[in-house]
Amino acid sequence: MDLRHLRYFVAVAEALSFTKGAEKLHLAQPSLTRQIKGLEEEIGVRLLDRSKGRVSLTPEGQSFLVDAKRVLDLSEEIVESVRRFSRHELTALNIGYVANLFYDLLPVTLASFQRLFPTIPINLFDMTCGDQFRALQDGKIDLAFVGLREPIEERGLQFRAIASYETVAAVAKSNPLAKKTVINLKELKPMFFIGMSEGSYPGYRRWLTQTCRKAGFSPRVLQDADIERTLIQSVAAGLGVALLPDQVKKLPHDSVVFRELSPAIKTESCIAWKTDNPSVALKAYVNIVSDRGVRMR
C-alpha cells in the first residue's frame, strides 16, 4: 500500500461513487475499481459496501477514511516543508505558553513535531494568556496556549479545544474546608474569592461568575492576581479561596490544599492562532496538538 492507494480510496469514499472518483482522479473506472479491491485484499478488510447498486462505507471504511486523510494531509505538509526549505523560506515556529500549565501537552507534542520537522526551529515564550493574545495580534507568535474559548472567539481567532481539566478548589490549610476530601461548591458561598486578573487571564472572572451562579450564588472576589504564584500565596495567607484547573497542583503550595468539587467542573483549554497565518509549520503543529489533546480528554 502506498499514498496512491490512499488517494484512490479517499476519492471514492468522499464521492461514494466509483464513477465520480474516477473522473476526479482522471482514471478509467475499471482501473480504479481494481485498485480499491487490491487495497482491501492487501489489508484484509472490506472498506466499501457495493450492494444494491450503490456505494457506502463500512464501519471499517469510515475509520480508515479519517486516518487516510490524516496521512495524506501530513504527506502534503512534509513535501511543502521540504520545498520551502529548498527555497530558504522556512521560518521558526513561535509558540506562547503559560509556564505553570500544559505540563503534559507541550513537551510531548514538541517532541513529535521535531521528529517530523527537524529542520524547523521552535521558539518558546513564557507568557500569560493576555500577553499571548497581544503577541498573536502583533504577529510575534504563531500559536498560543490560552485556555478558555470565549475570549478567543471574541477576538476572531482560529482555535481548537485540546484538553479538559478538572477544576479544584484551592483553600488554606487553616480553613475548616481543608479537612474535607470533596467540597460542595455551595459551601464556598460565604468565602471571599481570589481571582485571576482580566489583563493576564481574559475571561476568567466571567467563567468564575458563571460557574458559581450555577450553584446559586455570585462569588465575592476580594482581589485579582496576575500570576498563579501570587494567587496561591494569597490563598495561603487566608485571604480567600480560588477555583483553578488541577494542573496547578504541580506548583509549590505550602499551606494550601487542593480539593475536588461537587458537582465536578471541567475547565476547557484551547490553542489559538490567526486565521491568515500561512505557516505550514503552524498547521502541522496544530494537528499534532489536536490529535494528542483528543487522547487526553
N, C-alpha and C positions, 0 to 999 in steps of 0.2 A: 504494500500500500504506500502511495506517495501523495504529495499535495494535489496532484492532478485528479486522483480518485476522490479526494475530499471536495474539490471544486465541482466535480460532476455530481456528486451526491447532493451537495447544498443547492445546486441549481434546480435539480428535480424536486427536492424536498420543499423548497420555498414556493415553487410553482405548482406542486402536486400534479405535475404533468410531464411526461417524457417528451412530448412534442414541443411544449414551450421551453423546457430545459434545453433541448437540442438546438432550438432556434437561438436561445441566448448564448449558447456556447459555440454556435456555428459548426455543429456536428451533425452527422447523419443520425437519425433516431435509432436505427438498429445498432449502430456502434455504441451509442450512449447506453442503450439497454444492456448490451453485453458487458460494458464496463461496470455498471452498477451490480449486475448479477455476479460478476467476478469479485467485486468488493465484498458482497455478502458471503460468498463462498470462502473468501480468504479469512474473514474474521469469524465465520461460523455463526452469524446472527442475521435473522431476517429484519431488514430495516424498513422496507416498504411493503404495504399490502396492496396487491394489484387486483383484488377480487371485484366482481360486479362492474367491470368496465371503468373503474376509477382508481386513482392512486391516493393512498393515505399513509401516514406514518404509523408504524407500530410504536408501542411504548419505548422499545429499544431505539427505534429510529429517532424519536423525539429527543431522547437523551443524547444520542450520537450527534444530532444536528447542532445542539448547543456547543458541544465540545469541538466539533469540526469547524464551526465558525470562529471559535476562540483561537484555534490553531492557525487558521488562515489569516486572521487579523494579526496575530503575533508574527507570522512569517512576513507579512507586508511591512510591519513596523521594523523588523530586523533588516529587511532589504533597504528600506528608506533610510534607516540609520547608517548603513554602510555607504549609501550614495552620498548622504550629507557629509559623512566623514571624508569621502574621497574629494568632495568639493570644499573641504575645510570649513564646513558650515556648522559643525557640532558645537553647541554651547552647553554650558553647565546647567544642571537641573538644580534650581534653588528652592529649598523646602523650609517653610516655617513650622515650628512645633512648640509645644509647651513642655518644658523640660520635665515637669513633675507628672505628666500624663502620657498616655500612649506608650507605656513601657514595653508592652508585648508586641504591638504592631510595628513600630518604627524599625527596630533592629532587624527583624525577620524580613520585612518587605524590602529594606535597603539591600540586604544580602542577596535576595532573589534578583533584584534589579541589576546589581553589579555583576552577577553571574551571566545575565543575558546581554548586558551592555557594558562590558568592562572598559570601553574607551570613553564613556561619558562621565565627566567629573560631577560630583554631587557636593553642594554647599548646604550646610545646615545652619539655621538661625533660630536660636532660642528666643522666643517672643511670646508675649501674652496674646490672647485671641484678638484683642483690639488692635495691637500693633501689627498682627498678621493681616488683618483686613486692610489696614492702611498701606502695608507693604505690597499687597496684591494690587491695590488700586494704582500705586505708583510704579508697578512693574518691577519691583525689587525682588520679589519671589514669584515662583510659578505655582506653588501649591501650598495650601495652609491647612493645618490640623486645627479646626476652630470649634468643634463641639456642636452646639445647638443649631438646628436648621433655620429657625425663624430669622435671625439676623442675616443669614446667608441669602435667603430668598428676598429679603428687603433690599439687599444691595445688588440684586440681579446677577448673582454669580452662579456658575455651574456648581453642583455639589453631588455627593453621594454619601449616604449613611454607611458607615463602615463598622460600627460596633455599638453594642448596647450594654451599659454597665449598671449594676445595682447601685442604688442610692443609699447612702448610710447617714446616720445622724452622728455628728461629732459633738461630744459633751465632755465637760471637765470631769476628772475622776472624783472630784468632791461633790459632783451633782448626784442627788439621790437616784436619778435615772440611770446612772452608770452601773448600778447593781443589776440592772435588767439585761438579759441577752437580746431581747427584741423590744423595741419601743413603738408603741402605737403613736402614729403621727399626731393624733388629737392631744396626746399628753404634752406636746410641745407648745400648745396654745398659750399658756401663761408666760412662756420664756421669751427673752429677747433673742433675736437672731443676729448673727454676724454674716454679712453677705459679701459678694464679690462685686467690685465696682463696675459700672457700665463702661467706663473707659478701657478697662482691662478685659472684661468678660461681658461683651454686649449680649443682652437678652437674659442674663442670669436673674435679675430682680423680677422680671416678668415671669420667668419659669418658676421661681420660688413662690411668688404670689399665687399663680395658678395651681401649683401643687398643694399649697396649704388650703386654698379655698375648697378644693375637693374634699378636704377633711372638715370643712365647716368653719374655718377661721381665716383671718388675714394676719400674716406674720408681722410682728413689730420689729423692724430692723434697727438695731442700735447704731451700727456703723458698717461701712463697707471697707474691704481690704483690696489692695491692688495685686497682691500675690498670695499664694496659698500659705506660705510660711507665716505671714503676718496674721492671716485668719486663724491658723492653728494656735498661734501664741495668744490671740485674743480669747479663744475658747478656753485654753489652759488657764488663763487668768480669771475665768469665771464670769466673763462679761456677757456671754451668751452661748447659744448653740448654733450649729450650722448643718446644712444639708449639702452633701458633696458626693461625687462618684467614688466608688470604693477603691479606685486606684490611689487615692490619697493616703491609704493605709501604709504605703511604702515610704511616705515622708516621715522624718523624725517627729514623734508626737508624745513626748514626755508630758505626763499629767493630763492627757486626753485619751479617751477611748472612742472607738467607732462601733456603733450598734446597728443591727439590721432594723428595718422599718416594717411596720404592718399598717396597712397593706403594703406589699412590696412595690417599689417605684423604680422604673428603669430610666436611666439617663442616656439619651442617644448622642452619639458622636459622629461628626461628619467631616469630610475633607471638602475644600472649595478651591476653585480656580476661575480665572477669567475666561469667558466664552470665546473670545477672539485670540486666545493664546495658541499659536500654531505648533508649539513644541512637540515633536514626535516622542521625545523622552518623557514629557509630561503625560501624554496619552498612555504610554506603556506602563508608567508607574501607577497611574490611576487604576488601570486594570489589575495590576498586581495587588494593590492595597484593597481594592474592592473584593477580589477573589479571596484574599486572606481574611478580610473582615467578615465575609459571609460565613466562613467556617467557625468564626469566634462568636457569632451572635447567638 
